[in-house]
Amino acid sequence: MAVIKLSRSEVLKDIRTGMDENALRLKYKLSINGLKMLYKKLIEAGVLQPDLSPVRRRLNLKEILSDITRGVSQADLMEKYDLSAEMLRKVSQKLLAARGIRTVADGPDTVIEECPDYIATRELVRHEVDFDLPVYEASRPDMHGMVQDVSEEGLGLAGIQANVGDVKTLVVMGDEFGEFSSFEFQGYCRWGFTDAEDGTSLTGFAISKISKSDLEELRKLVRLVTLGG
């Protein structure tokens, strides 16, 4: 297996400027597990300090125990209570520990903690656009690109060339089914690189200025890609 050598300073610069996971994987030719391992090594080395404060969840042990008694599967329990495999294991431990020593006065609720996955945490605010969504510069409408991912804070684009720090006014085309209308925003380029294989420019823009009406259309787009409308 070939060993991939990466520049730690370059990787850190890309992460800190907000480069999304898809762009990082493409640029450094990494799998999802490879990217997670990269984050882990940077965190262990003390050069990357993400906010990984434990997430506190309050769950009803009586309700969960009732579901288990009825034969609800682990997969269904995880989906119903929005649990990871690790959190489900902790709930099981709580149930075992509570047998015979938990009183009515204690109540049915318990609190468990889970440390979030850094890559999953970063992806929470980035939503991949899985359909063709054209974008162009307001001053150069003939130069089109495509939106790759979107959030209320910024967008990842393919086909729009820019240098880090460039400020551009960009227009995102509306959905042909009327789910959202075209909207315009001013943004500054936080990161960018060119895919060596096909020459496509990938850039990330943070939104610096957007009108109230355009922000509403952006939010409609975010809702569309996160909730399916």
C-alpha positions in Angstrom: 0.0 0.0 0.0 1.4 3.4 -1.0 2.1 5.8 1.9 0.5 9.3 1.3 2.8 12.1 2.6 0.9 15.2 3.6 2.1 18.7 4.6 0.8 19.2 8.1 0.9 23.0 7.8 -1.0 22.9 4.5 -3.6 20.6 5.8 -4.1 22.7 8.9 -4.4 25.9 6.8 -7.1 24.2 4.7 -9.1 23.0 7.7 -8.9 26.4 9.5 -10.0 28.3 6.5 -13.1 26.1 6.3 -12.4 23.7 3.5 -15.2 21.1 3.5 -14.7 17.4 3.9 -15.4 16.6 0.2 -12.7 19.1 -1.0 -10.2 17.8 1.6 -10.7 14.2 0.6 -10.4 15.1 -3.1 -7.3 17.3 -2.6 -5.4 14.8 -0.5 -6.9 11.7 -2.0 -8.3 10.3 1.2 -11.1 8.0 2.1 -13.6 8.9 4.8 -11.7 6.7 7.3 -8.4 8.2 6.1 -9.7 11.7 6.8 -10.9 10.7 10.2 -7.5 9.3 11.0 -5.9 12.5 9.8 -8.1 14.5 12.1 -7.3 12.1 15.0 -3.5 12.4 14.4 -3.7 16.3 14.3 -5.8 16.4 17.5 -3.5 13.9 19.3 -0.5 16.0 18.2 -2.1 19.1 19.8 -2.1 21.2 16.7 -5.9 21.0 16.1 -8.2 21.7 19.0 -11.8 21.4 17.9 -14.7 21.9 20.3 -15.5 18.3 21.3 -17.5 19.1 24.5 -19.6 16.1 25.5 -23.2 16.2 24.3 -25.6 15.7 27.2 -28.8 13.8 26.5 -31.8 13.2 28.8 -33.5 9.8 28.1 -36.5 8.0 29.6 -35.2 4.6 30.8 -38.7 3.3 31.5 -39.8 4.0 27.9 -36.6 2.4 26.5 -36.9 -0.6 28.7 -40.5 -1.0 27.6 -39.4 -1.0 23.9 -36.7 -3.6 24.6 -39.2 -5.8 26.4 -41.5 -5.6 23.3 -38.6 -6.8 21.2 -37.7 -3.5 19.4 -34.4 -4.1 17.6 -31.2 -2.2 18.3 -31.3 -0.5 14.9 -34.9 0.7 15.6 -33.9 1.9 19.1 -31.0 3.9 17.7 -33.3 5.4 15.1 -36.2 6.2 17.5 -34.0 7.8 20.2 -31.3 9.2 17.8 -28.6 7.2 19.4 -25.2 6.1 18.2 -24.0 2.6 18.9 -21.8 4.0 21.7 -24.7 5.8 23.3 -26.9 2.7 23.1 -24.3 0.8 24.9 -24.2 3.4 27.6 -28.0 3.3 27.9 -27.8 -0.5 28.3 -25.3 -0.1 31.1 -27.6 2.4 32.8 -30.5 0.0 32.6 -28.4 -2.8 34.1 -27.1 -0.6 36.9 -30.7 0.7 37.7 -32.2 -2.7 38.3 -33.3 -3.1 41.9 -31.8 0.1 43.1 -33.7 2.8 41.2 -36.8 4.1 43.1 -39.9 5.9 42.1 -38.4 9.1 43.6 -35.4 8.9 41.2 -37.8 9.2 38.2 -37.5 7.5 34.9 -35.0 9.9 33.3 -31.3 9.6 33.1 -28.5 11.7 31.5 -25.8 10.2 29.2 -22.9 11.9 27.5 -21.3 11.3 24.1 -18.2 13.0 22.7 -19.0 14.0 19.1 -17.1 12.8 16.1 -15.1 15.8 14.7 -15.7 15.0 11.1 -19.5 14.6 11.8 -19.5 17.9 13.8 -17.9 19.8 10.9 -20.4 18.3 8.5 -23.4 19.4 10.6 -23.4 22.9 9.0 -22.6 21.7 5.5 -25.3 20.2 3.4 -24.4 18.5 0.1 -26.4 19.5 -2.9 -27.2 16.3 -4.9 -28.7 18.0 -7.9 -27.4 20.4 -10.5 -27.6 24.0 -9.0 -26.0 26.6 -11.2 -24.2 29.7 -9.8 -22.5 32.6 -11.6 -20.8 35.9 -10.9 -23.2 38.8 -11.1 -20.7 40.8 -13.2 -19.9 37.8 -15.4 -23.2 35.9 -16.0 -21.6 33.9 -18.8 -19.2 32.2 -16.3 -21.3 29.5 -14.6 -20.3 27.0 -11.9 -22.2 24.6 -9.7 -23.1 24.7 -6.0 -21.6 21.6 -4.2 -22.7 22.2 -0.6 -24.5 24.9 1.2 -25.2 26.4 4.7 -26.5 29.7 6.0 -22.9 30.8 6.5 -21.4 29.9 3.1 -21.3 27.7 0.0 -18.8 25.3 -1.7 -18.6 25.8 -5.4 -17.2 24.1 -8.4 -16.2 26.0 -11.6 -15.9 29.5 -10.0 -12.3 30.6 -10.0 -11.1 32.8 -7.1 -8.1 33.4 -4.9 -8.3 33.4 -1.1 -9.6 36.7 0.1 -11.4 37.6 -3.2 -14.8 39.2 -2.8 -17.4 38.4 -5.3 -21.1 38.9 -5.8 -22.6 35.6 -6.7 -26.1 34.5 -8.0 -27.6 31.1 -7.3 -30.2 30.1 -9.8 -33.7 29.2 -8.5 -35.2 25.7 -8.6 -37.2 24.9 -11.7 -40.0 23.5 -9.5 -40.3 26.7 -7.5 -39.0 25.4 -4.2 -36.8 28.5 -3.9 -36.1 31.5 -6.1 -32.8 32.8 -7.4 -30.8 34.8 -4.8 -27.7 36.9 -4.7 -25.1 37.4 -2.0 -21.7 38.9 -1.5 -19.0 36.5 -0.3 -15.3 36.2 0.2 -13.2 33.3 -0.8 -11.9 31.3 2.2 -10.3 28.5 0.4 -9.7 27.2 -3.1 -7.8 24.7 -5.2 -7.9 23.1 -8.6 -8.5 19.4 -9.1 -5.3 18.1 -10.8 -7.2 15.4 -12.6 -10.0 17.4 -14.4 -8.8 21.0 -13.8 -12.0 22.0 -12.0 -11.7 24.9 -9.7 -13.2 24.2 -6.2 -13.8 27.2 -3.9 -15.5 28.0 -0.6 -17.2 31.3 -0.1 -18.3 32.7 3.3 -21.3 35.0 3.0 -20.5 38.6 4.0 -23.6 40.4 2.8 -27.0 39.2 1.8 -30.5 41.0 1.8 -33.3 39.8 4.0 -35.3 38.5 1.0 -32.3 36.7 -0.5 -31.5 35.1 2.9 -35.0 33.7 3.0 -34.4 32.0 -0.3 -31.1 30.7 0.9 -32.9 29.2 3.9 -35.4 27.6 1.6 -32.6 25.9 -0.2 -31.0 24.7 3.0 -34.3 23.3 4.1 -34.7 21.6 0.7 -31.3 19.8 0.8 -31.6 18.9 4.5 -35.2 17.8 4.8 -36.1 17.1 1.2 -38.4 20.1 1.1 
